[in-house]
Amino acid sequence: MADTTLMSIPGQVDPVPVARDITPREDGRVDLIGLPKKDIAALFEAAGLDQRQAKLRAKQVFHWLYHRGVTDFEAMTDIAKTMRPWLAERFVIGRPEVVEAQHSTDGTRKWLLRTADGHDFEMVFIPDADRGTLCVSSQVGCTLNCRFCHTGTMRLVRNLTPGEIVGQVMLARDALGEWPKGRMDMPDEETAAEYTADGRLLTNIVMMGMGEPLYNFDNVKGALQLVMDGDGLALSKRRITLSTSGVVPAMARCGEEIGVNLAVSLHAVTKDVRDEIVPINKKYGLEELLQACADYPGASNARRITFEYVMLKDKNDSDEDARELVRLIKKYKLPAKVNLIPFNPWPGAAYECSTPERIKAFSNIVFEGGISAPVRTPRGRDIDAACGQLKTAAEKKSRAQLDREAAEAAAAQA
């Protein structure tokens, strides 16, 4: 039985930003996904290989894991056949378990995933004409309790590990068929045409799924370093965005140690309203947050900070709010753009979405202030995959029901 003890919810004290221990695998094997090359080498050496051989094998295995996406040691054709069973006895190549996969009518895809120790979380893929964005979760649940966000109605169970975070990217590549093809044991005979991916649909990653990434800083950093590693998943840091609700003390570290684009869940321009809808504002106020944005390493007109702003009827959508937003951005001289997000309703929500006319008027005022303020088109609403809607609902369905639905879907496709 999985340990479902809840982590404490922070009041004036931040939650400890490291992962609680996960339940070890029953077979005693170690999952290599989420580990950098040096850690894989250390494991191999501890398991009995000499230092030189451990380093060589780690380099080979790392390439197969992160560049080729294999999930079986037998597929590692440049490793001796006698060595492959030795690896399989001691190690495993993990992926989050797919509990349920849903497709929206607009092409958005959502996966309900399960960790090896039985906790559920979600990820979403959003295809567009010129890009494909994977929305990645960093925690099981969330601790911030933002009032407009469905995920915020969950309690935080635990942080996801580096392997569970990078595993989402790898699982998406599995589903999209985006691993390079070709054989590694005959490099002289492998042509450029053979060494290709089928499509390259996944172009961008946003840490905007379940959880607050900066409350799981070390694990998010470890996962994104693997994503950005040129010998690994090799995605440019310019194509990765981390979204925070305003964990000010970790923002500078994010810019310095990870170096990805920053998005901030702003959602209000006055203390009273932001205190209500984004409670972390009571700890790190607007001025402190905006100064941290102004100081964010690497921010420039070429790499603007994105402010996420959910449009809530009669709460934060007035002309005065729009003008104050422009004033604040200019006051702090921020290289910024604003994403206006129509509120995505969910059962029990305390708010309504602003009218299309009000959203357009708000957008126009911000644009006239010289700041880009596009209105985000809601995606995946029919499968609860839109912004603010993620919340695992596995408890509503038995495993037998999920299995029946999967079988029916497979039969329908056949």
N, C-alpha and C positions, 0 to 999 in steps of 0.2 A: 504494500500500500504506500502510495506517495506521501511524503511529509507535506502537509498543506498548512503548516503553521504560518500565520501571517506575520510579515514584517511590521514593525511599529509605524504608525502614521506620524509624521513630524508636526510639531507645533512650532515652537520657536527654535527647535534644534533640527538641523538637517539629518536625513536618514544616512546611515553609514554607506558611503558610495562604493562598496565592494560587494561582490556576489556572495550570498549565503552558500554554504557548501551544498552541492547537489548530491542526490543519492547515488552511490557508486554502482557501476554495472554489476549485475549478479555473476557474470562470467569472469570478472576481474580484468578484462581487457581494457586498454586505454584508447580513447577516441583521439585520433590525430588531427581531426578538423578543428581549427582555431589555434593551432600551435605554429609559431614561427620556426624557421629552419633550424636555428640553434637549439631550440627546445626539443625538436624531433631528434636531432643528433645526440643530445644528452640522454634521452630515453633509450635510444639504440645502444649507447655505450653502457648504460646501467643494466641493459638486458644481456650484455655479454660481448658485444662487438668491440674490437679495439678502436682507438680514437680515430685513426685514419679511415677505417672502413665505415665507422658510424657516420662520419662527416660526408663521405661519398654517398652512402645509401640515403642519408637524409636529403641530400641535394636531389637525388633521383626521385624519391618519394614525394618531396615537396612539389616538384614539377608535375608529376602525375596527378596529385591531389588538386592543386590550385590552377594549373594551366590546362590540364586535359580533362579534369572532372571525373576521373574514374572512381568507382566505388568498390572495386574488387582488386586485391593485390595480384591476382592471376592475370589481370590486364596489363600489368607493368612489364612489358616485353623486354626491356633492357636490363631487368634484374634476373639473376640466375633462377631457374625453375626450382632448385633446391632451397633457395632463400625465401621464396614466396610463402610456403607453408609456415616457416619460422615467423614471418611477419604476421600472418593471419592468426596464429595461436596467441599472440601477445597484444595485437592492436586491432582497431576497427576503424573503418572510414564511415563516419556518421553523416546522417542527414536528419533534420526534423521529420517526424512522422506526419504524413498528410492525413488528417482526419476527414476533411471535406474540402472540395474545390468547387468554386462557383464562378459562373461567367455572367457578366452583366450584358444587357442588350446593347450597351455602347462599347463593348469590347474589354471593359475592365475585368480583371480576374482577381478573386480573393481566395486565399487558402487559410483554412483553420489548421494549425499545426500543433503538434504535441511533443514536448521534450521527452528525453529518455526516462525521466523520473515522474512523468505523468501530469505535467502542467500544460495548459493550452494557451496559445497566443495566435496572432494573425499577421499576415502580410498581404499586400495588394500590389498588382502590376497595372499600370495605366498606360495604354498605348496611344500615341499621337502620330500625326503625319510625319513629323521629323524627329521624333524621339520616343523612347519607351522608358518610363520611370518606375522603379521599384520602391515602394514605401515599406521600410524595414522597421520592425519593432525592436526595442531595447530592454523591455521589462515585461514580465507577466503581470498585467494590471498596471495601475498608476497610483501615485501618491498625492497628486496635485489637486484633485477635486475641482478642476475648472467646471463651472456650472453649466456651460453650454455643450460640454463634451461628454459623449456617452461613455467613452473609456474611463473618464474621471469618476464614474459612478461605481467602478470596480475598486476593490481594495488591492493594494500591492501584495503579491505573493512572494516573488523574488526577482532579482536581476537575471537577465539572460547572460550566459557565458559568451566569450569570444567565438567559440565554435557554433553556438546556437544563433548568433547574430550573422556571422559570415555564412553559416549554413543556409540561411534564407536566400542569399544571393546565389549560392551554388544550386539550391533547389530550383530557383527560377531559371537558371541557365539549363538545368536538366529539362524543365518543362518546355522551354523555348527552343531547345536543340541548338544551343549556342556554344558548345565546346568544339575546339579545333579537331579536325579529323586527321588521319594519317598515322603512320607507324613510327615509333621512336627507335626501334632496333635497327633500322636501315636508313640513317639520315642522308646518306649519299644518294639514295634512290627516291627519296621523298620529294615530290615536286611542290611548287608553291600552290598549285591548284588543289592538291590533296590537303594541304594544311590550311583549311578554312573553317569558318563557323557557318552554320545554316541561318543566315539572315542578319544577325546582329541587331536584334530588336531591343535588347536591354542596353540603354546608353547612359542612364542617369540613376543615381541612388539618392533617396531622401530619408534621413533618419527622422521620420515623422509618424511612425506607426505607434503602437502602444508603448506608453511609458515616457519618461523624461530622460533623454540620453545623458545629460550632464550629471544626473544622479547615479549613473552607472559608468562613470568616465573611463576608468581603466579598461574595462571590458570592451566598451565601444571603441576606444583608441586601438586596442589590440586587433579587433576585427577589421577596422578600416585600414589599418596598416597592411593587413593581408590583401585587402581589396585593391589598395594602391600599389602594392609591390610589383615592380616590373617583371619579376620572375613568377608572380602569382596571378591574381585576377587582372592586374594591370589596367585598372580604371583610373583616369586622371582625377586628381583632387578637385579640379575645376568642375567636374561632373558629379560631385558629391556635396550635398547640403545637409547640415545638421540643424535641426529645429529645437529651440529651447523656449520654455515659458519664462525664462529670466533668472537662471541660477547664476547670478552675477559673479561670484568668486571663481567659477570654473570657466568663464567665457574667455578670458585671456589665455588660459592654459589650452583651451580648444584651438585657438588661433595659432599659438606657438608650437604645440606638440602634435596636432593633427593637421591643421592647415587647410581645412575644407571651408566651403562657403557657409555663411551663417544666416539662419532665418530665426526671427524672433516672433513669438506669439504675443502680439501687442494687444489688439482687440478693444482697447479703450484709451482715451487721452486725458481722463481725469482720475484722480485718486479714488474717489468714492465708487465710480463704476468699475474700475479695474480691480479694486479690493473685492467687489462683489463677484465678478465673473472669473477673475484669475487670482485666487487667494494668495499666491506667492508674492503678490504685490505688497502685501502687508509687511513682508520681510525685506524685500528688495524693491524699493519704490521706483516710480517712473524716472525720476531724475538720475538715480543711481544706475538704472538699467540703460538709459539712453547714453550716459557717459561711458559705460562699458562698451556700448556699440561704437561710439566715437573712437574708443581706444583699441578696437578689435584689430589684431595684427593682420595685415594683408588686405584690409578693406580699401577699396578704391572705386573710381567710376567704372573701371573694367570689371571689378568684383564687388558689386553692390550688396549691401545687407538687405535682405527681404523682410519686410514687416507683414505678418499675417494678420488680417483684420476681418473677423467674422461679423457679418451684418445682422444685427439684432433689432427688430422693430421697436421703435420708441425707446431704445436703450442707449445706443452708441452711434446712431445713424443720421444725426441732424446736420444741417449746414454748419452750425457752430462747431460740431465735432470735427468735421472735415477741415475747417479753417485752422482749428487748434492742432490737428495732425500736421498740417503743412508748417505751422509756426514752430512746432517742436523739432521737426526734422531739420529745418533751416537753422534754428537756434544752436543745435549741436553739430551743424555742418556735416550731416551724415550723407555719404554716398548710398542712397537708398531707393528702393522701389517698394510699392505697397500692393500686396495681393488682397483684393477684396473678395471675401468668400461668402456667398449666400449661405445662410444658416441651414444646415441639414437636419431636419426634424427627426426625433426619435421618441418612442412612447415615454411619457412622463416628463418631457422637457419643459422647462419653465419659460421658454422664450418662443417667439415666432420669427420667421424670416422677414426682413425688410422687403417692401414692395420693389418690383423691378424699377419703377420710376424713381424711388428714393435712392436705390443703389446707383442708378445712372447719374443722378444729381450729385451725389457724394463723390463719385468718380470724377465727374467733370470739374468740381472745385479743386480736387487734388491735382489733376492734370494741369489746370490753369495756374496752379502754384508752381509748376515746373517739375513735378514729380510724377513718374509713371505709376498709374493706378489701374491696372487691368482688372476686370471682373473674372474670377475663375469660374469656368463652366463646371457645374457639379457633375461628377463622374461616379458611376457605380452605386447610385442611390437605391436602385431596386434590389441590391444584394447587401445593403448596409456597409458599403465599402467607401463611402464618401468621407470627406474630411470631418472628423469629430464623431463618426458613427461606429468606429471599431470597438467591438466588445464581444468577447468570446461567448457563444451561446450554446456550447456543447452540452451544458447541463440540461438543456431543453430536449435533447434527443438521446435516446439510448444508443449504445454501440450497434445493436442489432438493426435499429432503424437506419443508422448511417450506412451500414453495410448493404441493406436492402436498396437504399437510394443510389448507392454507387453501382450496384448490380443493374438496376433499372436504367441508369444513365448509360452504362456500357452496352446494354442490350439495345437501347434506342439508337446509339451511334452505329452499331452493327447492322 
